[in-house]
Amino acid sequence: MGISQNEAKMEGWLHTIRSNRFGLQFSRKRYFILRNNVLESYRVIPISEKEEPVRSAIIDSCIRVTDNGRENISKKVFFIFTLCSTSDNNDQLKLGASSSEEAARWIHCLKDAALKESPRQAKNFVGSPKKRWPSLRLGSTKTKRSKNSGNRPFHLSVHAEAMTSDVIAPSPWKIFGCQNGLRLFKEAKDWDSRGGHWDDHPAIMAVGAVNGTSEAIFSMLMSFGSSRSGWDFCLYHGSVVEHLDGHTDIIHKKLYSDWLPWLDSNTCFEQNSHFIFWIDYRSCCRGMKRRDLLLQRYWRREDDGTYVILYHSVLHKKCPPQSGYVRAHLKSGGYVITPVNQGKQSLVKHMLAIDWKFWNLYLRPSADRSLTIRMLERVAALRELFKAKQRNYSSECLSREWPRDTHSPQIEIEDIKIGTQSPKQIIKIEEDNLIENELEKPPSGRVTLMGLNEAPDEFFDVPEASEFTDYDHLESEWSTELSSELHPPNVQQSKLTTGAGLMRKLHDLAIQKKGYMDLREVAREDSIVYSYGTSLQKDPTCTLPCSWSTSDPSMFLIRGKNYLKDNQKIKANGTLMQMVGADWLISDKREDDLGSRLGSIVQKYAAKGGPEFFFIVNFQIPGSPMHTLAMYYMIKTPLEDHPLLYNFVNGDDAYRNSRFKLIPCISKGSWIVKRSVGKKASLLGKALEAHYFRGKNYFEVEIDVGSSTVARGVSNFVLGYLSNLVAEMAFVIQGNTQEELPETLLGTCRLNHLDLSKARLALP
């Protein structure tokens, strides 16, 4: 796979992902070429540019590219991404790459192509939002290439922005020591400015440099295969309990007991505010049971090549507490792997905040810290492993070894399954593998391969009857799964319960059993009358829980006047609109077009016939039931006085998707939530499904958070900590031309300690 600047094209092998008549997914290897904004598919590498593709599609501003994460399809792990037409959700193309980096390069280039307009199409596209190009799945093979397709180089981005923060905020970490070449930090609290206080279970971070690529380290951390024994001295056994989606799964870890740091020392000095005493750790820990962890694991790759892996403890019916083990509680944990030195090295940050469930109260503070720090030293072991491999193997050997480690958990599982199958089943598997291998071999003669590809694809992957009887077993081991369309996200999420939000999840499970009955009970409990735009109370003092206020605009960075020349961002000095209301609602369905609801603040102003114009941002948060978070902004001057806002309100959806940005920030809360949300601006319409509603005196943007597996994973983390968070955000219409700069914030919002139980039932 490569990007050719001279020939202005990107090309490489990918796998198309489709479903057969039984609902099971299968893949077919195809060679794809992206020329400017035309994506072409071939069965083999084309010999000349005159050769016609099997399929082709136009990649324009109506195309949204979604990262779907990892999936196991036909015993192979793919990194999946989907191309979807915003005008027709059924028009989709699902593709799989063999590595996360390869998928990221394709996603980046496809998004870049969608933001650009081919010279021969620009005139036709403007003002014609309903013009239909060939379908992504059934595109015409007669698409003509532009004559100048080889003259314009294919750049990765129009104006590349460094992956720096767009929010001015202090670091949540303070250094307290150094051990084994690792810098040690603890999470700083607002009330702990002097750094002298420790929580009972503090968040501690170890930071070290590793001589390996971020992708190789990510693969090593995700694997439970044999390679893990070379660096993880804590893990006895690891397994995947359930695969929720491409970015989230449930994992079970059993830990050794012989790595405990105090078993080599007889006594330890301990002090608190009242006593000074000696503790015999060996006698206290003799006979102590092993620990295990049941975790929800979420991962994502950021645009600069940084990998983020986050964990927290959960409850799951398929993995109850086991005999001989004490289940520790991981409040938050994870890794951040950032490439440095042109990608040759990586800065690895490993964070843990964990309750080891010690029975002795005197042991808890010091023993928890010692055990957590000892576990963080795995970063040093990982560093030494990569250093040893660099000495013993060439870089080519390393690049061949890491992908095998990525798939090792699945390979081991499949080997066990094959050993228990009958000889007839083994022969069937070998025949299927032979057919698949022949399909993927480089062609020596094109006629034979063309003949093989003419056979109906779906019948290569029809399962035997025995496979249906063991389907539950296959699902628990993350084998071949039904497509994501057959498993809605809210159904999957109902299978687990976070420790932080246990009661909320149990309530959600009751809702699924009793249908709408619980919503009626909520309505009976909610005696406060409200109108749309007023369901969430305003608190300028920022002290009341479950309230809103406005954020300081100067904490957000936006594009300056000379951004197109120097890529510099400046502090915002104000907002274009004033925030006048907010909604925090609960419902059993999606709540669309809030601005049109009778009795809302929007309609009250409309009845007066004043000049006020409202801009509503409506977030639809997935779950059972669903939650709605809406912010209402108002302006009293005519839209014509603000050209960028006027163009956005009156433009087409493709224009809107390429301009509307969110700048998020978690100003108070756990580091794991701050890390999952981030502080970088993003184009919401390109990352998530967006719907737009235009009324007489309002414009509403509705964002479906559940339309992306990445956003859905972030949402799951945030909801578990919601009542302990202060979230701040700003909205801006992106300026792309000199006339549109400097940018101006539309508005800001500060949400103080939202409570799921205090969401109001949506009115009819």
C-alpha positions in Angstrom: 0.0 0.0 0.0 1.4 3.4 -0.9 0.8 7.0 -1.8 2.4 8.1 -5.1 3.0 11.8 -5.4 4.1 11.6 -9.0 1.1 9.6 -10.2 -1.3 11.4 -7.9 -2.9 8.2 -6.5 -3.0 6.0 -3.4 -3.2 2.3 -3.9 -3.0 -1.0 -2.1 -4.7 -4.3 -1.1 -7.8 -4.1 1.0 -10.6 -6.5 1.9 -14.2 -5.8 1.1 -16.5 -6.9 4.0 -19.9 -8.3 3.1 -22.6 -10.5 4.7 -23.9 -13.7 3.2 -27.5 -14.9 3.3 -27.0 -16.3 6.8 -25.9 -12.9 8.2 -22.3 -14.0 8.6 -19.6 -11.7 7.4 -17.0 -12.7 4.9 -14.1 -10.9 3.1 -12.7 -10.7 -0.4 -9.3 -9.3 -1.2 -9.3 -6.5 -3.8 -6.8 -4.0 -5.1 -8.0 -0.3 -4.6 -6.7 2.8 -6.3 -7.7 6.3 -5.1 -7.1 8.9 -7.9 -8.0 12.4 -6.8 -11.6 11.7 -5.6 -12.3 8.5 -7.6 -12.0 5.2 -5.8 -11.5 2.2 -8.1 -11.5 -1.6 -7.2 -9.7 -4.3 -9.1 -9.4 -8.1 -8.6 -5.7 -7.9 -9.5 -3.1 -5.2 -9.8 -3.9 -3.3 -13.1 -1.2 -3.5 -15.7 -2.1 -0.1 -17.3 -4.2 2.9 -16.5 -6.5 2.1 -19.4 -7.7 -1.0 -17.7 -11.3 -0.6 -16.5 -12.0 -1.2 -12.8 -14.5 -3.8 -11.5 -16.2 -1.2 -9.3 -15.7 2.6 -8.8 -17.2 5.4 -6.8 -17.0 9.1 -6.4 -15.6 10.3 -3.1 -17.1 13.7 -2.6 -18.3 15.8 0.3 -21.4 13.7 0.6 -19.3 10.7 1.8 -18.6 10.1 5.5 -15.7 7.8 6.5 -16.1 5.9 9.8 -13.5 4.0 11.8 -15.1 0.7 13.0 -12.0 -0.7 14.8 -11.0 -4.4 14.9 -13.1 -7.3 13.8 -12.4 -11.0 13.5 -13.8 -12.3 10.2 -13.1 -15.8 9.0 -10.3 -16.3 11.5 -8.5 -13.1 10.4 -8.3 -9.8 12.3 -9.1 -6.8 10.2 -9.1 -3.1 11.0 -12.4 -2.0 9.5 -13.6 1.4 8.1 -16.8 2.2 6.3 -17.6 4.7 3.5 -21.2 5.8 3.8 -23.3 8.2 1.7 -24.9 10.9 3.9 -27.8 11.0 1.4 -28.5 7.3 1.6 -27.5 5.3 4.7 -28.0 2.0 2.8 -25.3 3.0 0.3 -22.2 1.8 2.2 -18.8 0.2 1.4 -17.1 -1.7 4.3 -13.4 -2.2 3.9 -10.8 -3.9 6.0 -7.0 -3.4 6.3 -4.4 -5.8 7.7 -3.0 -3.2 10.2 -4.2 -0.2 12.1 -1.7 2.1 10.5 -2.8 1.0 7.0 -6.4 1.6 7.9 -5.5 5.0 9.3 -3.7 6.1 6.1 -6.7 5.1 4.0 -9.2 6.8 6.3 -7.1 10.0 6.3 -6.7 10.1 2.5 -10.4 9.3 1.9 -11.5 12.0 4.3 -9.1 14.4 2.5 -10.6 13.4 -0.8 -14.1 14.0 0.5 -13.2 17.5 1.5 -11.8 18.3 -1.9 -13.7 18.7 -5.2 -12.4 17.4 -8.5 -11.9 20.2 -11.0 -14.3 18.7 -13.4 -17.0 18.4 -10.7 -16.8 21.6 -8.8 -19.2 23.5 -10.9 -21.8 20.8 -11.0 -21.6 20.1 -7.2 -22.2 23.6 -6.0 -25.8 24.3 -5.6 -26.8 20.7 -6.5 -26.7 18.8 -3.2 -29.1 16.1 -4.5 -27.0 15.1 -7.4 -26.4 11.4 -7.3 -23.0 9.9 -8.1 -22.5 6.2 -8.7 -23.3 4.0 -5.7 -20.4 3.0 -3.4 -21.4 -0.7 -3.7 -22.7 -0.9 -7.2 -20.7 1.8 -8.9 -20.4 1.9 -12.7 -17.3 0.5 -14.3 -17.5 3.1 -17.0 -16.4 6.0 -14.7 -14.0 8.2 -16.8 -10.9 9.5 -15.2 -10.0 13.1 -15.4 -7.4 13.9 -18.0 -5.3 15.8 -15.5 -5.6 13.1 -12.8 -1.8 12.5 -13.0 -0.9 16.2 -12.7 -2.2 17.0 -9.2 -0.4 15.4 -6.3 -2.5 13.7 -3.6 -1.7 15.4 -0.3 -2.8 14.0 3.0 -4.5 17.2 4.2 -5.4 20.6 3.0 -4.0 22.3 6.1 -2.5 19.8 8.4 -3.0 20.7 12.1 -0.6 19.4 14.7 -2.2 17.1 17.3 -1.9 19.8 20.0 -4.5 20.8 22.5 -7.1 23.4 21.5 -7.8 24.1 25.1 -5.6 26.0 27.6 -5.6 23.9 30.8 -3.1 22.8 33.5 -1.6 19.3 33.5 -3.4 16.9 35.9 -0.2 15.2 36.8 2.7 15.9 39.3 6.0 14.1 39.4 7.0 12.4 42.7 9.9 10.1 41.8 11.9 8.1 39.4 12.4 4.3 39.4 13.9 1.8 36.9 14.4 4.6 34.4 10.7 5.6 34.6 9.4 8.9 35.8 6.5 8.5 38.3 3.6 10.9 38.5 0.5 11.1 40.6 -2.8 12.7 39.7 -3.0 16.2 41.1 -6.2 17.3 42.8 -7.6 20.7 43.1 -7.4 20.6 46.9 -3.9 19.1 46.7 -1.9 21.9 45.2 1.1 21.2 47.5 1.2 17.6 46.4 1.4 16.3 50.0 -1.8 14.3 50.2 -2.4 10.8 48.8 -5.8 9.2 48.2 -6.4 5.7 49.4 -6.2 4.5 45.8 -4.4 7.2 43.9 -3.9 7.4 40.1 -0.2 6.8 39.4 1.5 7.1 36.0 4.8 5.8 34.8 6.4 7.4 31.7 9.3 5.9 29.7 10.7 5.9 26.2 10.6 2.7 24.2 12.6 2.0 21.0 9.7 0.8 18.9 6.9 2.1 16.7 3.7 3.0 18.3 1.9 0.4 16.2 4.3 -2.4 17.4 3.8 -1.4 21.0 0.1 -1.2 20.6 0.0 -4.7 19.1 2.1 -6.1 22.0 -0.2 -4.5 24.6 -3.4 -5.8 23.0 -2.1 -9.4 22.7 -2.6 -12.2 25.1 -0.3 -14.5 23.1 3.1 -16.0 23.9 4.9 -12.6 23.2 3.3 -11.2 26.4 5.3 -13.5 28.7 8.4 -11.7 27.5 7.6 -8.5 29.4 4.4 -8.8 31.5 5.6 -10.4 34.8 2.2 -9.8 36.4 -0.1 -11.7 34.0 -0.8 -15.4 34.5 -3.6 -15.7 32.0 -5.7 -13.4 29.9 -8.8 -13.9 27.7 -11.4 -12.0 25.8 -14.8 -12.5 27.5 -16.9 -10.6 24.9 -16.3 -8.5 21.9 -18.7 -5.5 22.1 -17.6 -3.6 19.0 -14.5 -2.8 17.0 -13.1 -0.6 19.7 -14.5 -2.1 22.9 -14.4 -5.5 24.5 -14.5 -7.2 27.9 -11.3 -9.0 29.1 -10.4 -11.1 32.0 -6.9 -11.1 33.6 -5.6 -13.5 36.2 -2.4 -12.3 38.0 0.5 -14.1 39.5 1.1 -13.8 43.3 4.9 -14.2 43.3 5.6 -10.7 41.9 4.3 -8.9 45.0 7.0 -6.3 45.9 7.1 -6.9 49.7 7.7 -10.7 49.7 11.4 -10.2 49.6 11.5 -8.0 52.7 10.5 -8.9 56.2 9.4 -5.6 57.6 8.6 -2.1 56.5 8.4 1.2 58.3 4.9 2.8 58.3 3.8 6.2 59.6 0.5 8.0 59.8 -0.7 11.1 61.6 -0.9 9.4 65.0 1.4 6.3 65.1 4.8 5.2 64.0 5.1 1.4 63.8 6.7 -1.6 61.9 4.6 -3.9 59.8 5.7 -7.5 59.0 4.4 -7.6 55.4 5.6 -11.2 54.9 3.4 -12.5 57.7 0.5 -10.3 56.7 0.6 -11.5 53.1 1.4 -15.2 53.7 -1.5 -17.2 52.2 -3.0 -14.2 50.4 -5.1 -15.1 47.4 -4.2 -14.2 43.9 -5.9 -11.2 42.3 -7.9 -11.1 39.0 -9.4 -8.3 37.0 -12.5 -8.1 34.8 -12.2 -5.1 32.6 -13.8 -3.2 29.8 -11.1 -2.3 27.3 -11.4 0.6 24.9 -8.9 1.7 22.3 -8.5 4.2 19.5 -5.8 5.7 17.2 -5.4 9.4 17.0 -4.5 11.4 13.9 -0.8 11.8 14.9 -0.3 8.0 15.3 -0.9 8.0 19.1 -2.7 4.9 20.5 -4.9 5.2 23.5 -5.9 2.1 25.5 -8.3 2.6 28.5 -9.6 0.2 31.1 -12.0 0.1 34.0 -13.6 -2.6 36.0 -17.0 -4.0 35.1 -19.4 -6.8 36.1 -20.4 -9.5 33.6 -22.6 -12.5 33.8 -20.2 -14.6 31.7 -17.3 -14.1 34.2 -18.4 -14.1 37.8 -15.8 -14.1 40.7 -13.8 -17.2 40.7 -12.6 -19.5 43.5 -9.1 -18.9 44.6 -9.0 -15.3 43.4 -9.9 -11.9 44.9 -11.3 -9.6 42.2 -9.4 -6.3 42.4 -11.2 -3.1 41.3 -9.6 -1.0 38.6 -11.0 2.5 38.9 -9.2 3.6 35.9 -6.1 2.5 33.9 -4.6 2.5 30.5 -1.8 3.3 28.1 -0.9 6.2 25.9 1.7 5.4 23.2 2.9 8.5 21.3 5.4 8.3 18.4 8.5 10.4 18.7 11.7 10.8 16.8 10.0 10.5 13.4 8.1 7.4 14.6 11.2 5.4 15.4 10.6 5.6 19.1 7.5 5.9 21.3 6.8 7.6 24.6 4.8 5.2 26.7 2.6 6.4 29.5 1.0 3.7 31.8 -1.6 4.8 34.3 -3.3 2.9 37.1 -5.8 3.7 39.9 -6.6 0.4 41.5 -8.1 -1.0 44.8 -6.3 -4.3 45.5 -9.0 -5.3 48.1 -6.7 -5.8 51.1 -8.4 -7.0 54.2 -6.0 -5.2 56.6 -6.8 -1.5 56.9 -3.3 -0.6 58.0 -1.9 -2.2 54.8 -4.1 -0.4 52.3 -2.5 3.0 51.7 1.2 1.9 51.5 0.6 -1.6 50.1 -1.7 -0.3 47.4 0.8 2.3 46.3 3.7 -0.2 46.3 1.8 -2.8 44.4 0.6 -0.3 41.8 4.1 1.1 41.3 5.4 -2.4 40.9 2.8 -3.1 38.2 3.7 0.1 36.4 7.3 -1.2 36.1 6.1 -3.3 33.2 6.9 -0.3 31.0 10.6 -0.8 31.9 10.2 -4.5 31.0 8.6 -3.6 27.7 11.4 -1.1 27.0 14.1 -3.8 27.6 12.2 -6.3 25.4 12.2 -4.0 22.5 15.9 -3.1 23.1 16.8 -6.8 23.1 14.9 -7.4 19.9 16.6 -4.5 18.2 20.0 -6.1 19.0 19.0 -9.6 17.9 16.8 -8.9 14.8 16.8 -6.6 11.9 14.0 -4.1 11.5 12.5 -6.3 8.8 12.3 -9.2 11.2 10.6 -7.0 13.7 8.0 -5.8 11.2 7.1 -9.4 10.4 6.9 -10.5 14.0 4.5 -7.8 15.5 1.5 -8.5 13.3 1.6 -12.1 14.3 1.4 -11.0 18.0 -1.6 -8.9 17.2 -3.6 -12.0 16.1 -2.1 -14.4 18.6 -5.1 -14.5 20.9 -7.4 -15.5 18.1 -4.9 -17.9 16.6 -4.5 -19.8 19.9 -8.3 -20.0 20.3 -8.8 -21.4 16.8 -6.0 -24.0 17.3 -7.9 -25.3 20.3 -11.1 -25.5 18.4 -9.6 -27.3 15.5 -8.2 -29.9 17.8 -11.7 -30.9 19.0 -13.2 -31.2 15.5 -13.8 -34.3 13.5 -11.5 -35.3 10.6 -14.3 -34.3 8.1 -14.5 -30.8 9.6 -10.7 -30.5 9.5 -10.6 -31.5 5.8 -13.4 -28.9 5.1 -11.4 -26.2 6.9 -8.2 -27.1 4.9 -10.1 -27.0 1.6 -11.6 -23.5 2.5 -8.1 -22.3 3.4 -6.7 -23.6 0.1 -9.4 -21.8 -1.9 -8.8 -18.6 0.1 -5.0 -18.8 -0.3 -5.3 -19.3 -4.0 -7.5 -16.3 -4.3 -5.0 -14.2 -2.6 -1.9 -15.3 -4.5 -0.2 -12.8 -6.8 -1.5 -13.7 -10.3 0.6 -15.6 -12.7 -2.2 -15.8 -15.2 -5.2 -13.6 -15.0 -7.7 -15.9 -16.6 -7.7 -18.4 -13.8 -8.1 -15.8 -11.0 -10.8 -14.0 -13.0 -12.7 -17.3 -13.3 -12.4 -17.9 -9.5 -13.7 -14.5 -8.8 -16.7 -15.0 -11.0 -18.1 -17.6 -8.5 -20.7 -16.3 -6.1 -18.7 -15.0 -3.1 -21.1 -15.7 -0.3 -21.1 -19.5 -0.8 -17.4 -19.8 0.2 -18.4 -19.0 3.8 -21.5 -21.0 4.4 -21.1 -22.6 7.9 -21.7 -26.3 8.6 -24.6 -27.3 10.8 -22.3 -28.1 13.7 -21.2 -24.5 13.8 -24.7 -23.2 14.5 -25.0 -25.5 17.6 -21.8 -24.0 19.1 -22.6 -20.4 18.2 -22.7 -19.1 21.8 -19.3 -20.6 22.4 -17.9 -19.0 19.2 -19.3 -15.6 20.2 -17.7 -15.7 23.7 -14.3 -16.3 22.1 -14.6 -13.5 19.6 -14.8 -15.7 16.6 -16.8 -15.1 13.5 -19.7 -12.8 14.5 -22.9 -11.4 13.1 -22.6 -8.1 11.4 -22.8 -5.0 13.6 -26.2 -4.2 12.0 -27.6 -7.3 13.7 -26.3 -6.3 17.1 -27.4 -2.8 17.9 -25.0 -0.9 20.3 -27.6 -0.5 23.0 -28.2 -4.3 23.1 -24.5 -5.0 23.6 -24.1 -2.4 26.2 -26.9 -3.9 28.3 -24.8 -7.0 28.9 -22.3 -5.3 31.2 -22.5 -3.2 34.3 -19.8 -0.7 35.4 -18.8 -0.7 39.0 -19.1 3.1 39.1 -22.6 3.1 37.8 -24.0 -0.2 39.1 -27.4 1.1 40.1 -27.8 3.0 36.9 -27.1 -0.1 34.8 -29.4 -2.3 36.9 -32.1 0.3 36.3 -31.4 0.1 32.6 -31.8 -3.7 32.6 -35.1 -3.3 34.4 -36.2 -0.9 31.7 -35.4 -3.5 29.0 -37.6 -6.0 30.8 -40.6 -3.8 31.5 -40.5 -1.7 28.4 -42.1 1.7 28.8 -43.4 1.1 32.4 -40.3 2.6 34.0 -40.7 5.8 31.9 -44.1 6.2 33.4 -42.6 5.8 36.9 -40.1 8.5 36.1 -42.9 10.8 34.9 -44.7 10.3 38.2 -41.5 11.1 40.2 -40.8 14.2 38.0 -43.3 16.7 39.3 -41.4 19.8 38.1 -43.0 21.4 35.0 -40.6 22.6 32.4 -40.6 23.7 28.8 -38.0 22.8 26.2 -34.9 24.9 26.7 -35.3 25.1 30.5 -35.1 21.5 31.8 -31.5 22.0 33.0 -31.1 24.8 35.5 -28.6 27.6 35.1 -26.1 28.4 37.8 -23.6 31.2 37.1 -21.7 30.4 40.3 -20.9 26.9 39.0 -21.6 25.3 42.4 -25.0 23.6 42.0 -24.9 20.0 40.7 -26.7 19.1 37.4 -26.6 22.7 36.1 -25.1 24.7 33.2 -23.3 28.0 32.8 -21.0 29.5 30.1 -17.3 28.8 29.8 -14.6 31.4 29.6 -14.0 31.8 25.8 -10.3 32.6 26.3 -9.6 29.0 27.3 -10.3 27.8 23.7 -7.9 28.3 20.8 -9.2 29.1 17.3 -7.7 29.8 13.9 -6.1 33.3 13.7 -6.1 35.8 10.8 -2.9 34.3 9.4 -3.6 30.7 10.0 -3.3 29.7 6.3 0.2 31.0 6.4 1.6 30.1 9.9 -0.9 27.5 11.2 -1.1 29.5 14.4 -4.1 29.5 16.7 -5.1 32.3 19.0 -7.2 32.7 22.2 -10.9 33.3 21.5 -12.0 36.7 22.9 -15.7 36.3 22.9 -18.7 34.5 21.3 -21.0 35.3 18.5 -24.1 34.0 20.3 -25.4 34.0 23.8 -26.3 30.7 25.6 -29.9 31.0 26.9 -30.9 27.5 27.9 -30.2 23.8 28.0 -32.0 20.5 28.1 -31.1 17.2 29.8 -33.7 14.7 28.8 -34.5 11.0 28.9 -36.6 9.1 26.4 -37.2 5.7 24.8 -36.6 7.2 21.3 -34.6 9.8 19.5 -35.8 13.4 20.2 -35.6 15.3 16.9 -36.2 19.0 16.1 -36.5 20.4 19.6 -36.8 23.9 18.3 -40.3 23.1 16.8 -41.7 21.8 20.1 -44.7 23.8 21.4 -44.0 25.8 24.5 -40.2 25.8 23.9 -38.3 29.0 24.4 -37.8 29.1 20.7 -41.5 29.1 19.9 -42.2 31.7 22.7 -39.8 34.1 21.0 -41.3 33.2 17.6 -44.8 34.1 18.8 -43.5 37.6 19.8 -42.2 38.2 16.3 -38.9 39.5 17.5 -35.5 39.5 15.6 -34.1 36.7 17.8 -32.6 33.7 16.0 -31.7 30.5 17.8 -28.9 27.9 17.1 -29.5 24.6 18.9 -26.9 21.8 19.3 -28.7 18.5 20.1 -26.6 15.5 21.2 -28.4 12.1 21.1 -26.6 9.8 23.5 -27.1 6.1 23.0 -28.4 3.7 25.6 -31.6 2.2 26.9 -33.2 4.6 27.5 -31.6 7.3 25.4 -30.5 10.7 26.7 -30.6 14.0 25.0 -28.3 16.9 25.8 -29.2 20.2 24.0 -27.8 23.7 24.2 -29.7 26.8 23.0 -27.9 29.8 21.7 -29.4 33.1 20.6 -28.4 36.1 18.5 -30.4 39.3 18.0 -28.7 40.8 14.9 -29.6 39.6 11.4 -27.9 36.5 10.0 -26.8 38.5 7.0 -24.4 40.5 9.2 -22.5 37.3 9.9 -21.6 35.7 6.4 -20.1 32.5 7.7 -23.1 31.7 10.0 -25.5 32.7 7.2 -23.8 30.4 4.7 -23.9 27.5 7.2 -27.6 27.9 8.0 -28.5 28.2 4.3 -26.0 25.8 2.9 -26.4 22.1 2.1 -25.6 19.2 4.4 -22.3 18.5 2.7 -21.1 22.1 3.4 -22.4 21.9 7.0 -20.7 18.5 7.7 -17.3 20.0 6.6 -17.5 23.1 8.8 -19.2 22.5 12.2 -16.5 21.9 14.9 -16.6 21.0 18.6 -13.8 21.8 21.0 -14.3 19.6 24.2 -12.6 19.8 27.6 -13.1 18.0 30.9 -11.9 20.7 33.4 -12.7 18.6 36.5 -12.8 14.8 36.7 -10.8 11.6 36.5 -7.8 11.5 34.2 -9.3 8.6 32.3 -12.2 10.7 31.2 -10.0 13.6 30.3 -7.9 11.3 28.2 -10.9 9.7 26.5 -12.5 13.0 25.6 -9.4 14.9 24.7 -9.0 18.6 24.1 -8.7 18.7 20.3 -11.3 20.3 17.9 -13.1 17.9 15.6 -15.5 18.2 12.7 -18.6 16.6 14.1 -20.3 16.1 10.7 -17.3 14.1 9.4 -17.0 11.9 12.5 -20.6 11.3 13.4 -24.0 11.2 11.7 -25.6 14.7 11.7 -29.1 15.9 10.9 -30.1 19.5 10.4 -33.5 21.2 11.0 -34.4 24.7 9.8 -37.3 26.7 11.2 -38.5 30.2 10.9 -36.4 31.6 13.8 -34.0 28.7 14.5 -31.5 26.2 13.2 -30.8 22.9 14.9 -27.9 20.5 14.6 -28.6 17.0 15.8 -25.5 14.8 16.5 -26.0 11.0 16.8 -23.2 9.9 19.2 -24.0 6.3 18.7 -23.2 6.4 15.0 -19.5 5.9 15.6 -17.9 3.1 17.6 -15.2 5.4 18.8 -17.7 8.0 20.0 -19.8 5.3 21.6 -16.9 4.0 23.5 -16.0 7.5 24.8 -19.7 8.0 25.7 -19.6 4.8 27.8 -16.6 6.0 29.8 -18.1 9.5 30.3 -21.5 8.2 31.5 -19.8 6.1 34.2 -18.2 9.2 35.8 -20.8 11.8 34.8 -21.8 13.0 38.2 -18.1 13.7 39.1 -17.3 15.7 36.0 -17.3 19.3 34.9 -17.4 19.4 31.1 -16.8 22.4 29.0 -17.2 22.8 25.3 -17.2 25.4 22.5 -18.7 25.4 19.0 -17.3 27.1 16.0 -17.9 27.2 12.2 -14.5 26.4 10.7 -13.0 29.1 8.5 -11.2 27.7 5.4 -10.5 30.9 3.4 -8.7 34.1 4.2 -12.1 36.0 4.2 -13.4 33.6 6.8 -10.6 34.2 9.3 -10.1 34.8 12.1 -12.7 32.3 13.4 -15.2 33.3 16.1 -16.8 31.0 18.6 -20.5 30.5 18.2 -20.9 29.8 21.9 -19.5 28.0 24.9 -21.1 25.8 27.6 -20.1 24.5 31.0 -21.9 21.4 32.4 -21.6 20.9 36.2 -21.9 17.3 37.5 -24.7 16.1 35.4 -26.8 13.3 37.0 -28.4 10.6 34.9 -31.2 10.2 37.5 -32.1 13.9 37.2 -32.7 13.9 33.4 -36.3 15.0 32.7 -38.7 12.8 30.8 -39.1 14.2 27.3 -42.5 15.9 26.7 -44.7 14.7 23.7 
